[in-house]
Amino acid sequence: MSKTKPQSIFKEQGNTSRIYLYIVITLGLLAFGCAIWQTPDFLKRADLISIFIFIVMNLVAESTYTILPNGGRMTASFSLILSALIIFNAPIAIIIACLGNLFSTTIIQKRHWSIAIFNFAQYSIAYGMAAGTMFLMYTLSGLLYPGIGETPQIVI
């Protein structure tokens, strides 16, 4: 049985697609960098044991998947990341999501690192935008945003 090496997503795409890939990866790495930069402030307010438990649960969720009818795969990690986003806020949720994705893509699925980096970047962008949306919803509704040391309460 011959083993085939995973292929890079950059070799399979045309120029327009490569530009898109590079833009997503650049923006995603910037979003991840911002998350890392903000993490020390959030770690002061978070329970490290809870974060570790979320990381372990996400690794398990990313390593188990359901095969879709069209041949794709779907993991159960979204619900964990959404919970982490609500409980801990974006920087820690982004780190939890990206660690789980890197582990799943490169080690469990044995896919090329370029796919892992692209997924890593899109997770960073998506959860960063989700956190911004949640913050906006809390602001417009008059509630204090949870995850930054405040408990949700109505501001009168």
Summary of the structure (lengths in Angstrom):
residues: 156
radius of gyration: 17.4
end to end distance: 68.7
largest distance: 68.7
contacts: 443
relative contact order: 0.15
helix: 67%
strand: 5%
